[in-house]
Every structure is written in C-alpha cells, then in structure tokens.
C-alpha cells in the first residue's frame, strides 16, 4: 500500500474501517475489544487508538453509549474521522492529543472503561520500523506503560476498568505500572497460537481502587488443526459472514 493511501476493510456487514500503510490493525485489537467485555452503558476511552480499530470493533454489537478515541498522530485521527463519516457513527469522539496530558475539557474521573493497545517494546529495543507511525505504535518513544496507566487513572471513576494487552515479557512492567497508579490487576489471560506454543500476548484488566485479587483465565488459542479455533472465529466473525474472514 502506498504511503498515505487510504483503503477500506469490512469489520461487519455495516461497519468499514479506513486503513493506510501507516495506520492499520492486527489480531490483538480484536482480542482486546472482546476481552474488555464492554457494555451498552459504558463511557469508554481508547488511548492510542490509531485508526480507531478498537472503538469500531465495538460498534459491531451493543457498543458503549459513548467512546472517546485518542491518538497523538493527526493522520490516524483523520482516518478515524473518515470511517465515522462513512459509517454515520456519532457515538465515537475522535481526539488528537497526547495521552500524557490528555485534552482540555476531558471528563476526568467519569469513565467506566479505558482500553489501550500500547507500544509493546521499550525505546531502542529491537529493530525499529522505517515509518515513524510504526515506531510510535510499536516502541515506547512518545509514551510508556506508566504514562498509559497514569492517564487511565485520571480518566477512570472508582471501580472503572483498564483493559490492555502486551507481550508476556512486559507482564511485570504492566502490573507494576497499574499498581503504582492505583489500578489493581483483576483478570489475566494469555494467548498462544496453539497448545504447543508459548504465549505471544497477554490480556489484562485492572480496576481503579479495587482490592488485590487477580483471576487467571484459561489460555486462549488462536489456531487448531483445521484453522481458527472456535473461540477465535467467534471473535473475528461477529457481525461478518464466515466467508468474509476466510
């Protein structure tokens, strides 16, 4: 795909998303949206939303009553605005801002759900992409996990939930960042490609002001001998005909 060239991909029969070479999405967005167990009465905020994939996935079925979608990159927010216009969605509010400072008029302490698919790699760790947008999305260049948890703590009301994903090697960093910002880890789930491989991702939920107690859920497997696992196919295909995801 050419730089800054926009295309549309279907998320359901009624929802399409604007993607580009700079801002696309992967499996982890679907896993996180599903894991968040969002509800109709949620007031939600997606930090580092990129092209808005997580808020738009949520639109497929019983979406939150309102979702703020924040990203520091103007092109990402432009793509989201294009998607919202195409799909005639008015319950997602795009915000171009730095999560470290949030935005003027942000309804602090009023959100029931914050989601974030953060940069997985520490700054200077691993091979960096040639595209600045990919560097920002994958490496802790403009924000780190503590910044994410600090922002979530400001946004969440007491008992509000932060749901995010990351690589297993960052688990201790994520738990420490949550606890340091008054968010107690409550649910944890590891994701593997299949039963014979080590986890490549974890999903975690923390609650603001909650008491310590974390439930570790059964492992999620993406593949089986015939293709997607039954659970993974349900996560992907909600709102889509089976033929559209094969």
N, C-alpha and C positions, 0 to 999 in steps of 0.2 A: 504494500500500500504506500502511495506517495505521501510525503510529508504534508500535513495539514489537509489531506483529502478526507472528506467525510463519507462514511457509508452507514447503512442501517442494518442491524441484525434483530431478528424477532426474538422476543422473550416470551411472548404468548400470542394468542390469536389477535389480541387488541393492543399489545404493548411492543413497541420497537425502540431500540436504543441507537443513538448516534455514536459511532466509534471512529477512531483515526489511528494512524500509526503511533501517535504519541499517547493516546488515552484509549485503552481497551479494557478487557476484563478476563478473568480466569475462573477456574473451578472454585477457588477459595471464596469468591464473592457469593456464590450460590450456597455454599456450606455455611457461611457466616449468617446470611439472611435467614436461612432455615433454623439454625441454632438459636438465633435471638428470640424465637418464639414471640415475635411482635404481635400486638393486639390492636383491635379497632380503636380502643380508647387511648392508645399510646400517643404521647407527644414525643417525637423522636428527633435525633440529630445524628447524621452520619459525618464523621470527621475524616478529612482526606478522601472525599467522595469520588475523585477522579471524574469519569464521565457520568457519574450518578448511578452506577450499576446496582448498588445495594438498595437505595430507595426505589429504583424502578423495578427490581425483582419483587419488592414488597407490594408493588401495585398490582401484581398478578392476582392476588387473592386477599381480601379483607385487609387492606392497608391501614397503617396508622392514620389517625384523623389529620395529623399534620407532621411533616418531616422537613427539617432544615438540612440542607446538603451543602457542606462547607469544603472548599478547596482553595489553596493559595495560588493555583495556576489558572490564569484567565481563559486559556484555551479549553481546559476541562469544563469550566463553568459555561462557556459558550456552547460546547457540545450538549451539556445538560439542558440548557435553555432551548436548544433546537429540538431535543427529544420531548421536552414538556409541551412545546408548541405543536409538534406533530401529533402527540397523543392526547392533546387537550386536557392536560393534567394541571390542576391548580392547588393541589394539596402538598406539593413539594416546593420549598422555597430555596432557590439557589443563592449561596453566599460566597463571594470571592473575598477571602480573608485568611489571616494567619491564625491557626488554632492556638498558638501561644498567647495571643492577645484577644482572640475571638472577634466580636464585631460590636459596633455601637448599637445599643438597644437590645442586646442579647438577653433573652428571658432567663437569667441565671436562677438556678435552684428550682426550675419548673419542669424539667424534662423527666419522663419516666424511663426512657431508653436512649442510650448513646451506643452507636456501633462504630467500629473503626477497623479497617484492614490496613495496618500501619506498615511502614518500611520494615522489612524483616532483618536487614543487615546493618550492622554498625557502620558508621562512616569509615571509609577506606578499607573495609573488609570485603574480600572477594573482588571479582572483576566488575568494573563499573561500565554501564552502557555508554555508547557514544551520544545517545539522546539525553538531553538534560531532563526531560519529563520522566524518563525511565529511571535516571539516577535518583531523582527526588522521590519517586514512588517506591524504590527498592532499597535505598540506603538512607540512613539517618543523617541526612545533610541539613535539612531545614527544620526537622523536629526529631525527637527521640521518644522512646516509650514513656518516659517520665512526663514529658510535655503532654502526651496524649492523655495520660491518667489525670494529670493536673487539670487539664481543660474539662475532662469529663466530670471531675469532682465539682467544678464550678457550675456546670450545667445541670447536673442531676439533683432532683429533690431527694429527701431522705427516703431510703428504700428503693431508689431508682437504680436501674441496671446498666452496667457497661459490658458489652459483648465485643470481643475482638478475637483475632486469630494471629498466629505467628508460627515460626519454626520451633521444633522441640528444643533446640539448643538455647533458645531465648526464654524458656519457661521460667527459670529462676528470676531473670530480669523483669519479666512481666508481673509475676507475683509480688516481687519487692516493690515495683512501681505502684501497683494497685494499693498495697498496704500502706505505703508511705503517703498516699493521698486519700486515706480514709475509705477506700473501697475494698471490701472483703471478698476474696475469691470464694464462689459458692458452687459452681459447676465447671467440670473439666472433661473434655473429650478429645481423644487422639484420633487421627485419621491416617490410615495406611492405604496404599494402592491395592493390596490384597493381604490375606492372612499370613503370607510368607515374607512380607517386607516390614521393615521398621517404619514407625510413623514418620510422615513428612510434614505434618501440620498438627497443631492443636487448636481447639476452640475453647474459650474460657469466658465465664460470666462472673462478674463481681457486683455486689450490691453496696451502695453507699450507706455507711453507718450500721451495717449488719454485724452480728456476732460471728466469731470464727466457726466454720464447719463447711468443708468442701466435699461435694459428692463427685466421684469419678464415674463417668458413664461408660457403658460398653463401647468398645472401639468401633469406628465406622470404617467400612471397607468400600473403596470406590469401584473395584472390579471383581468379577468372578470368572469362572471358566468360559462363560458364554457372552461376556460383555460387561456392561454396567451392572453392579449389584442392584437388587430390587430397591433398596433404600435410596441409592444414588440416582436411579432412574426416576423415582418419585420426586426427588429434589429438583432434578433438571426439568422434568417434563410437566410440572404443574402448570396448567394453562396451555400446554402445547400438545398437538397430536404426536404420537410416538414417532411417526415417520419424519418429523421435523428435527429430531435430535439424533438421528442415526446417520 
